[in-house]
Amino acid sequence: MNKLTEFLVKCRMTGMVSNQILLKIIKISLKSDNLEDETRLMLEKEWELDKLNQFLLLLEGQDCINVKAINYLDEAYPQSLRTIYNPPALLFFEGNIALLKTECVAIIGSREATNYSFRCISTLVPRLVNRYTIVSGLANGADSMANEEALVYGKTIAVLGSSLNQAFPTKNCHLQKAIAKNGLLITEYPVGDSIEPWHFPQRNRIIAGLSQKIIVTEAKLKSGSMITVDLALENGREVLALPGRIDSELSRGCNSLIEQGATPLIDFDNL
């Protein structure tokens, strides 16, 4: 870990510094010989004195010896993420960090995914793994189906909405450990962070940013999957959707995407 990453990690571990402030610190680092002093001066303008003093006190006590992380400027950081809105300043990781530089396809869908998603994912993944790394969010349903199936045939990246030492949902603990060993886990959240509902929409922008293509298996009209699709479209990614029954709530999102111009995923051999 280089000095910039170490300083950013310590700042993040205080629990007081947002991703936007970390990006400002990175910008300061490009033209500063004394990053800590320049950061303090920047925060003096952003915060009240009591908050600044609390931060400085917490900063002194941070230990990041066993932390693995990369920052926005690192060679290992993927260019595709640098171009998204509010790119993650830091990525904590466990596993094969080189996977971030591979061509990626995200497979996402409902937490309540049916056997239809499972059958399609188990057919899709073997056709994709020779060309792409499979990315998903390790959530219940379609996400964990995609991550698990990818481990059988190739490599996978799981983007977490929690820290690396937490499994959410807890039943995915074994799968998360397997991905850490044979794939890659990444997250914006350091050990010690609590799991918050807003972490998951934030996680979705990373899934969309990493991937050249987004495949949606099943999704309700209002869902995290549709948020990810919106983010993917904003960044010029190709969106493919599995057509489903018109009377299925879980297919309304996919059918709507196809109606709006997404590619209907009918021929699994033509990806």
C-alpha positions as CSV (number, residue, x, y, z in Angstrom):
1,M,0.0,0.0,0.0
2,N,1.5,3.4,-1.0
3,K,1.5,6.4,1.3
4,L,-1.5,8.1,-0.4
5,T,-3.6,5.0,-0.1
6,E,-2.6,4.5,3.6
7,F,-3.6,8.1,4.4
8,L,-6.9,7.8,2.6
9,V,-7.6,4.5,4.4
10,K,-6.9,6.1,7.8
11,C,-9.2,9.0,6.9
12,R,-12.0,6.6,5.8
13,M,-11.6,4.5,8.9
14,T,-12.5,7.5,11.1
15,G,-16.0,7.2,9.9
16,M,-16.1,10.9,9.3
17,V,-15.0,11.3,5.7
18,S,-17.2,10.9,2.7
19,N,-16.2,9.6,-0.7
20,Q,-16.4,13.1,-2.1
21,I,-13.9,14.4,0.5
22,L,-11.6,11.5,-0.3
23,L,-11.7,12.5,-3.9
24,K,-10.7,16.1,-2.9
25,I,-7.8,14.7,-0.9
26,I,-6.7,12.8,-4.0
27,K,-6.9,16.0,-6.0
28,I,-4.8,17.8,-3.4
29,S,-2.2,15.0,-3.5
30,L,-1.4,15.7,-7.1
31,K,0.1,19.1,-6.3
32,S,1.0,19.0,-2.6
33,D,4.2,18.1,-0.9
34,N,2.5,18.0,2.5
35,L,-0.8,16.1,2.1
36,E,-1.7,16.0,5.8
37,D,-1.4,19.7,6.3
38,E,-3.2,20.5,3.1
39,T,-6.0,18.1,4.0
40,R,-6.4,19.8,7.4
41,L,-6.6,23.2,5.8
42,M,-9.2,21.9,3.4
43,L,-11.3,20.4,6.2
44,E,-11.0,23.7,8.2
45,K,-13.1,25.3,5.4
46,E,-15.5,22.3,5.3
47,W,-16.1,21.6,9.0
48,E,-16.6,23.3,12.4
49,L,-13.6,23.3,14.7
50,D,-15.0,20.6,17.1
51,K,-15.6,18.2,14.2
52,L,-12.1,18.8,12.8
53,N,-10.5,18.2,16.2
54,Q,-12.5,15.0,16.6
55,F,-11.4,13.8,13.2
56,L,-7.7,14.6,13.9
57,L,-7.9,12.7,17.2
58,L,-9.5,9.6,15.5
59,L,-7.0,9.8,12.6
60,E,-4.1,9.3,15.0
61,G,-5.5,6.1,16.3
62,Q,-6.0,4.3,13.0
63,D,-4.1,1.2,12.1
64,C,-4.2,-0.1,8.6
65,I,-1.4,-2.6,8.6
66,N,-3.6,-5.6,7.5
67,V,-5.8,-3.6,5.1
68,K,-5.8,-4.2,1.4
69,A,-6.9,-1.3,-0.7
70,I,-6.3,0.7,-3.9
71,N,-7.1,4.3,-4.6
72,Y,-8.4,6.1,-7.7
73,L,-4.8,6.9,-9.0
74,D,-3.4,3.4,-8.6
75,E,-2.4,1.4,-11.7
76,A,-4.7,-1.5,-10.6
77,Y,-7.8,0.8,-10.5
78,P,-9.9,0.2,-13.7
79,Q,-10.3,3.1,-16.1
80,S,-14.0,2.2,-16.5
81,L,-14.6,3.3,-12.9
82,R,-12.8,6.6,-13.3
83,T,-15.3,7.8,-15.8
84,I,-18.5,7.3,-13.7
85,Y,-20.2,10.0,-11.5
86,N,-18.7,10.0,-8.0
87,P,-16.1,7.2,-8.6
88,P,-15.0,5.3,-5.5
89,A,-11.9,7.0,-4.2
90,L,-10.9,3.8,-2.4
91,L,-11.7,0.1,-3.0
92,F,-11.0,-2.3,-0.2
93,F,-10.4,-5.8,-1.6
94,E,-9.7,-9.4,-0.9
95,G,-8.7,-11.8,-3.7
96,N,-7.3,-11.3,-7.2
97,I,-7.2,-7.6,-7.8
98,A,-6.1,-8.1,-11.4
99,L,-9.7,-9.1,-12.3
100,L,-10.5,-5.4,-12.2
101,K,-8.6,-5.0,-15.4
102,T,-10.5,-7.7,-17.3
103,E,-13.6,-7.4,-19.5
104,C,-16.6,-7.7,-17.3
105,V,-20.3,-8.5,-17.6
106,A,-22.7,-7.9,-14.8
107,I,-25.6,-10.3,-14.2
108,I,-28.2,-8.9,-11.9
109,G,-31.8,-9.4,-11.0
110,S,-34.4,-9.8,-8.3
111,R,-33.7,-10.9,-4.7
112,E,-36.8,-13.0,-5.2
113,A,-35.6,-14.6,-8.4
114,T,-37.4,-17.7,-9.5
115,N,-36.1,-20.9,-11.1
116,Y,-36.4,-19.1,-14.5
117,S,-33.4,-16.9,-13.5
118,F,-31.4,-19.9,-12.2
119,R,-32.0,-21.8,-15.5
120,C,-31.0,-18.9,-17.6
121,I,-27.9,-18.0,-15.5
122,S,-26.7,-21.6,-15.4
123,T,-27.0,-21.6,-19.3
124,L,-25.5,-18.1,-19.7
125,V,-22.4,-18.2,-17.5
126,P,-20.6,-21.1,-19.2
127,R,-20.9,-19.2,-22.5
128,L,-19.5,-16.0,-21.0
129,V,-16.6,-17.0,-18.7
130,N,-14.1,-17.6,-21.5
131,R,-14.4,-13.9,-22.5
132,Y,-15.7,-12.1,-19.4
133,T,-15.4,-11.9,-15.7
134,I,-18.9,-12.1,-14.1
135,V,-19.8,-9.2,-11.8
136,S,-22.6,-9.1,-9.4
137,G,-23.6,-7.9,-5.9
138,L,-23.8,-11.1,-3.8
139,A,-27.3,-10.3,-2.8
140,N,-30.1,-12.9,-2.4
141,G,-31.5,-14.3,-5.6
142,A,-30.1,-13.6,-9.0
143,D,-26.9,-11.9,-7.8
144,S,-25.7,-14.8,-5.7
145,M,-26.8,-17.3,-8.3
146,A,-24.5,-15.4,-10.8
147,N,-21.5,-15.2,-8.5
148,E,-21.8,-18.9,-7.5
149,E,-22.3,-20.2,-11.0
150,A,-19.3,-18.1,-12.2
151,L,-17.0,-19.7,-9.6
152,V,-17.8,-23.1,-11.0
153,Y,-16.6,-22.1,-14.5
154,G,-14.4,-19.1,-14.2
155,K,-13.8,-16.0,-12.2
156,T,-16.2,-13.6,-10.5
157,I,-16.2,-10.2,-8.8
158,A,-18.6,-9.5,-6.0
159,V,-19.2,-5.9,-5.2
160,L,-20.3,-5.6,-1.5
161,G,-22.6,-3.2,0.2
162,S,-20.9,-4.1,3.5
163,S,-17.3,-4.3,4.7
164,L,-15.2,-7.3,3.9
165,N,-15.6,-8.9,7.3
166,Q,-19.4,-8.9,7.1
167,A,-21.6,-11.2,5.0
168,F,-25.0,-9.7,3.9
169,P,-27.1,-11.7,3.7
170,T,-25.5,-13.9,6.3
171,K,-26.4,-17.1,4.5
172,N,-23.9,-16.0,1.8
173,C,-20.9,-16.2,4.2
174,H,-19.5,-19.4,2.7
175,L,-19.9,-18.1,-0.9
176,Q,-18.2,-14.8,0.1
177,K,-15.2,-16.7,1.5
178,A,-15.0,-18.8,-1.7
179,I,-15.0,-15.7,-3.9
180,A,-12.3,-14.1,-1.7
181,K,-10.2,-17.3,-2.4
182,N,-10.9,-17.8,-6.1
183,G,-12.3,-14.5,-7.3
184,L,-12.4,-10.9,-6.0
185,L,-14.4,-9.1,-3.3
186,I,-14.5,-5.3,-3.4
187,T,-16.2,-2.7,-1.3
188,E,-16.0,1.0,-0.4
189,Y,-16.7,0.3,3.2
190,P,-13.8,-0.4,5.7
191,V,-13.9,-3.0,8.5
192,G,-15.9,-1.5,11.3
193,D,-18.5,0.3,9.2
194,S,-22.1,-0.6,9.9
195,I,-24.4,-1.8,7.1
196,E,-26.7,1.0,5.9
197,P,-29.6,0.8,3.4
198,W,-28.0,3.5,1.2
199,H,-24.9,1.4,0.8
200,F,-26.6,-0.8,-1.8
201,P,-27.7,1.8,-4.3
202,Q,-24.1,3.2,-4.0
203,R,-22.7,-0.3,-4.6
204,N,-24.8,-0.5,-7.8
205,R,-22.9,2.4,-9.4
206,I,-19.7,0.3,-9.1
207,I,-21.3,-2.8,-10.6
208,A,-22.5,-0.6,-13.5
209,G,-19.2,1.1,-13.9
210,L,-17.1,-2.0,-13.9
211,S,-19.1,-3.8,-16.6
212,Q,-19.2,-3.4,-20.3
213,K,-22.6,-5.1,-20.5
214,I,-25.4,-5.5,-17.9
215,I,-27.7,-8.5,-18.1
216,V,-31.0,-8.4,-16.2
217,T,-32.7,-11.7,-15.5
218,E,-35.8,-10.8,-13.5
219,A,-36.7,-7.4,-12.0
220,K,-39.7,-5.5,-10.7
221,L,-40.4,-2.1,-12.2
222,K,-39.1,-0.4,-9.0
223,S,-36.0,-2.3,-7.8
224,G,-32.3,-2.1,-7.2
225,S,-31.7,-3.8,-10.6
226,M,-33.5,-1.0,-12.4
227,I,-31.4,1.6,-10.5
228,T,-28.3,-0.3,-11.7
229,V,-29.6,-0.2,-15.3
230,D,-30.2,3.5,-15.1
231,L,-26.6,4.0,-13.9
232,A,-25.3,1.7,-16.7
233,L,-27.2,3.6,-19.4
234,E,-25.8,6.9,-18.0
235,N,-22.4,5.5,-18.6
236,G,-23.0,4.2,-22.1
237,R,-23.1,0.5,-21.1
238,E,-25.1,-2.1,-23.2
239,V,-28.1,-3.4,-21.4
240,L,-29.6,-6.8,-22.2
241,A,-32.8,-8.2,-20.6
242,L,-34.5,-11.6,-20.4
243,P,-38.0,-11.3,-21.8
244,G,-40.6,-12.8,-19.4
245,R,-44.2,-13.5,-19.0
246,I,-46.4,-10.4,-19.1
247,D,-48.3,-11.4,-16.1
248,S,-45.2,-11.9,-13.9
249,E,-44.4,-9.0,-11.5
250,L,-40.7,-10.1,-11.7
251,S,-40.6,-9.7,-15.5
252,R,-42.2,-6.3,-15.7
253,G,-38.9,-4.6,-15.3
254,C,-37.2,-6.6,-18.0
255,N,-40.1,-6.3,-20.4
256,S,-40.2,-2.6,-19.8
257,L,-36.5,-2.3,-20.6
258,I,-36.9,-4.2,-23.9
259,E,-39.9,-1.9,-24.7
260,Q,-37.6,1.1,-24.2
261,G,-34.8,-0.3,-26.4
262,A,-32.8,-2.8,-24.3
263,T,-31.5,-5.8,-26.2
264,P,-33.8,-8.8,-25.6
265,L,-31.6,-11.7,-24.6
266,I,-33.0,-14.6,-26.6
267,D,-30.0,-16.2,-28.3
268,F,-27.5,-17.1,-25.5
269,D,-24.8,-18.0,-28.1
270,N,-24.8,-14.5,-29.6
271,L,-23.3,-12.4,-26.8
